[in-house]
Amino acid sequence: MKRIAFKMYLNEGMKEEYKKRHNEIWPELKKLLKEAGVSEYSIFLDEETNTLFAFQKVSGEGGSQDLGQTEIVKKWWKHMADIMKVNPDNSPVSISLEEVFYLEG
């Protein structure tokens, strides 16, 4: 099992809308993530900077960031594009983070 972390950027004032959309995550997207080996996925918000910090536990090679070729993910990106900083293809601007410390429980 590997751990993946990355950051994304929320537009100002969009915290509640972001939470609402994720509370209503589409069942087919949730299924796709599980099938891709994502067993845990958390997103945290730093309200001072509007930076989203995402963490995933993944079995296999990829993670959610590798599913951009699927129609459901493209549809989700379009759905989220108005409240996040995105690339020209609507994918979230995302920066991978290097793990520099881990304390196993």
C-alpha atoms as one frame of an Amber mdcrd trajectory, in Angstrom:
protein
   0.000   0.000   0.000   1.438   3.363  -0.923   0.512   6.809   0.338   0.042
   9.708  -2.068  -0.308  13.377  -1.175  -0.875  16.412  -3.360  -2.208  19.930
  -3.139  -4.837  21.755  -5.171  -6.299  25.246  -4.954  -9.840  26.287  -4.079
 -11.275  29.579  -5.315 -11.993  32.177  -2.647 -15.328  31.714  -0.883 -15.998
  28.242  -2.290 -15.455  26.155   0.857 -19.125  25.315   1.467 -19.800  24.544
  -2.197 -16.716  22.309  -2.361 -17.881  20.413   0.738 -21.425  20.117  -0.661
 -20.253  18.667  -3.976 -17.999  16.147  -2.249 -20.742  15.163   0.205 -22.792
  14.344  -2.894 -19.973  12.532  -4.743 -21.354  10.516  -7.623 -21.637   6.774
  -6.897 -19.987   5.907 -10.227 -16.976   8.095  -9.364 -16.689   6.540  -5.919
 -16.820   3.081  -7.530 -14.124   4.027 -10.053 -11.806   5.241  -7.291 -12.226
   2.010  -5.333 -11.657  -0.077  -8.475  -8.460   1.918  -9.104  -7.185   0.851
  -5.669  -7.915   4.027  -3.692  -8.880   2.717  -0.250  -8.672   5.983   1.668
  -8.971   9.524   0.358  -9.012  12.636   2.546  -8.939  16.290   1.514  -8.127
  19.051   3.982  -8.468  22.816   3.495  -6.007  25.481   4.660  -8.410  28.433
   4.838  -5.592  31.000   5.074  -4.360  30.102   1.584  -7.332  28.205   0.072
  -4.932  25.313  -0.481  -6.452  21.844  -0.508  -4.242  19.048   0.814  -5.201
  15.577  -0.431  -4.037  12.240   0.958  -4.717   8.774  -0.458  -3.836   5.203
   0.335  -3.537   3.289  -2.899  -2.874  -0.315  -3.824  -1.483  -0.705  -7.314
   0.438   1.758  -9.444  -1.734   4.842  -9.750  -4.111   6.985  -7.790  -6.992
   9.308  -8.526  -4.673  11.652 -10.410  -4.119   8.923 -13.019  -7.805   8.537
 -13.961  -8.091  11.654 -16.127  -8.663   9.676 -19.303 -11.999   8.292 -18.040
 -15.242  10.020 -19.016 -16.570  10.134 -15.443 -13.442  11.920 -14.189 -13.568
  14.398 -17.101 -17.214  15.060 -16.212 -16.277  15.551 -12.511 -13.481  17.957
 -13.450 -15.934  20.020 -15.526 -18.382  19.964 -12.586 -15.662  21.313 -10.242
 -13.952  23.756 -12.637 -15.932  26.799 -11.522 -14.772  26.555  -7.898 -11.119
  25.487  -8.264  -7.954  26.538 -10.020  -7.841  24.284 -13.112  -5.757  23.539
 -16.183  -7.080  24.113 -19.745  -8.542  20.541 -19.765 -10.431  21.301 -16.479
  -8.144  19.025 -14.450  -7.334  20.566 -11.080  -4.010  22.328 -10.825  -2.294
  19.721  -8.682   1.185  19.506  -7.205   2.507  16.201  -5.895   4.040  16.310
  -2.442   7.029  14.307  -1.251   6.617  12.338   1.949   9.427  13.375   4.290
   8.204  11.676   7.493   5.903   8.786   8.393   5.142   7.315  11.797   3.508
   3.917  11.470   0.732   3.295  13.973
